[in-house]
């Protein structure tokens, strides 16, 4: 993994007053993204707008696609052409992307997708918030595979985590997702963009060997195969079919075993390196609130109140959602009284917490169907009830 | 922590008011300011608003729940949001566009003919800047220097001078009203 500094051309160094959507675009540009293909959809449209405005000045390409199926197809092509690539969408568009997201996983293609979530299902609440695609991002395409998903809680983190998503996507040759939501996407706050030399990026692992020896799916020591740029004279084959190291289809159970295990294990076995969570006073806590994105900020209000009421409370903010931080939650389940999981959906990440807690600590969900953030009182009441 | 709502009708630059004030506070006055806007099916001409939460520390809950300051530039917006204003809050209106109900509680009301002043300056589109100048003077929550520094990039370059003039006009009027208030209270 070769580390490089950001290209100053894409980095808008300074303090800005941006919404989360703009910060996503600026994060991508700072990370060296030079290809964007997308289909505008509320509440993510501002990211596409920003990108289309800025991209001519940094020497990249912006394409408004015919739909979201085409968007991912274009990203896959441009990524194999050697570019860092990104698109942005929301619920209905995310559903349309699923087929080709599976293709990107199978072809081990680095790309970044931001989902500014709105209330669903279907067209649901175009202009209002939700966190209802948290399971879809992991399971939405068919078959077994792993992805990486991050959840920013502010415009600043929309910037920071988009850069991180690009780095992770390049390191593991996997689609990486920035799962934000309408509230953060449309919220304006101060966003500080550091000088280019302070932004650390990862360069794609390029194959430099003889042209006739390139194997696009032969894992290197770190499990990740080398890439080449299409058009640079390397002959290779890539497909959505189960394939061998050469990328040629092999339709049998033995090859499937190797192929699928690889797609899953390259993330699972590196989970400790990928996962980032923020813990607060979990050492002494009886009750631990697990939340992510905007809900973690809303939760803090309830937590302050609980502390005042004398409840021993701690928090975990999930910055990485997938791979899921199961180890830490398993550990904590042995020592605490209960987990509280507020999220703007009717029960998604809470299922993962339950799975990891293995019945050793009760897991209490505080649902919200979308359209607004939680009333902190609802979270406080759940905490109070659990502490009894 | 201070919670502010700017309100009016679509097209008046109400969201811009939140943006300018938020930018001024967080980039030039060293505060934390989170701005959210009503982002619904509001069309041009109907009630619209932007919300600003201002704090010395990081803002956690992003929306206003108990606003201390309400700025209203239309009757519809005033009627929609007036009941949420704190009993000891500050109400700021465009006096030609908002007809007040009998005041309740200890709410302090400041009024300015911001649209008329903007017309006098030659372009009614700057009414929101007149209002912001007035708001800056009477609330003293943000410095006028910060507000002016925040303008480039948020108003069209060729209208920057006009917008600053509009801001100054509202600011001076606000100062005048505050001085009169002081004199009256001494009597």
Contacts between the chains, C-beta under 8 A, distances in Angstrom:
chain1	res1	chain2	res2	distance
A	15	B	27	5.3
A	16	B	27	7.8
A	17	B	19	6.9
A	17	B	22	5.9
A	17	B	23	3.7
A	17	B	26	6.0
A	17	B	27	6.0
A	17	B	35	7.9
A	17	B	150	7.7
A	43	B	39	7.1
A	127	B	39	4.9
A	127	B	40	5.4
A	127	B	41	7.3
A	128	B	39	7.8
A	128	B	40	7.7
A	182	B	39	7.5
A	183	B	36	7.3
A	183	B	62	6.2
A	186	B	36	6.6
A	186	B	37	6.7
A	186	B	39	5.5
A	187	B	34	6.0
A	187	B	35	7.0
A	187	B	36	5.3
A	187	B	62	5.5
A	188	B	18	7.6
A	188	B	19	6.3
A	188	B	22	5.5
A	188	B	23	7.8
A	188	B	34	7.1
A	188	B	35	4.0
A	188	B	36	7.5
A	189	B	22	7.9
A	189	B	26	6.8
A	189	B	32	7.8
A	189	B	33	7.4
A	189	B	34	5.3
A	189	B	35	7.6
A	189	B	59	7.6
A	190	B	26	4.1
A	190	B	27	6.4
A	190	B	32	7.5
A	190	B	33	7.7
A	294	B	62	7.0
A	297	B	60	4.6
A	297	B	61	6.7
A	297	B	62	6.8
A	298	B	60	7.2
A	298	B	61	5.7
A	298	B	62	8.0
A	300	B	60	4.6
A	300	B	61	8.0
A	301	B	60	5.8
A	301	B	61	5.2
A	373	B	61	7.6
A	373	B	62	7.2
A	373	B	63	7.2
A	376	B	61	6.6
